């Protein structure tokens, strides 16, 4: 396998965008990524493959087939071979894995990963109902009962509520700690001009907000979002020819869950990623993780080996996971504040890490990081996620 670099990144603002189409969002992100890499029309022969990530366009927009070909038909990359990717909320990072593999294997010299989602509709209940499509439809009543889903809300917040309760019992974490995660990420998000929410919250505001499921309140949960992100990867020599400020893509690992298994998916993926990257948890300077609910950030830090079991809470309370702390987590604002357009989320994490490693994150810059890690998860098998990815980048 040869080295691969992230040559260009781009993303739209995340949030409610009723006047934007899927193709419009995708075009904006792709154009930004190509421009960031210094990629021009005459370079088209270097781009050999596109991987397009989307989760719910079939149910929400009625586009069931060749989604990427339609979304990118009016872009500069129209006509480049394209494969559509769907892996629940891990779709974007899975598309990146395929792009990386295409270049690392020597199949192509450059590949583009694109993720886009439009979750806002006139009927919010339609989008919430669509989320149940990622559950096992043959066992749907059983799965809903297992989650304790009351109906009318997001079944995934019921999943995270169960995980939060387990974590509280195991570690002594409290609802105040989950509120502190949301407060931290709201402060980070206030520094991100592309974040869905720019407001700063207090612990009291988070705790007093409308309950969602178990210990979770609305500000502890990721919102539904519209948005797109794109990452262009290339062989180092090609990126240099473009004049790109390349960031080394050291590892991209995709893991699959097993029904009935708890706590093995992410640790196994992280171990493989660190082995592939040739570095350890102690070398990571900045993290973007899948905090679809606030407790997930604490759980994930421990499952990745970035904090010892039960110690993520202390790291949070001590300020270590804040911008300016020893291990900044979700400087973008995370899913809770930056937003969560399913197919774009994993790529948005890589956009943030590339910006941080290049020293161009502006008000949310975490110093001079040398290595960053992104964790992205999706779906539900019970009692854990169905898919998870771990990506490691470095200067």
Buried (B, 14 or more C-beta within 10 A) or exposed (E): EEEBBBBBBBBBBBBBBEEBBBBBBBBBBBBBBBEBBBBEEEBBEBBBBBBBBBBBBBBBBEBEEEBBBBBBBEBBBEEBEBBBBBBBBBBBBBBBBBBBBBBBEEEBBBBBBBBBBBBBBEEEEEBBBBBBEBBBEEEEEEBBEBBEBEEEBBBBBBBBBBBBEBBBEEBEBEBEBBBBBBBBBBBBBBBBEBBBBBEBBEBEBBBEBEEBBBBBBEBBBBBBBBBBBBBBBBBBEBBEBBEBBBBBBBBBBBBBBEEEEEEEBBBBBBBBBBEBBEBEBEBBBBBBBBBBBBBBBBBBBBBBBBBEEBBBBEBBEEEBBBBEBEBBBBBBBBBBBBBBBBBBBBBBBBBBBBBBBBBEBEEBBBEEBBBBBBBBBBBBBBBBBBBBBBBBBBB
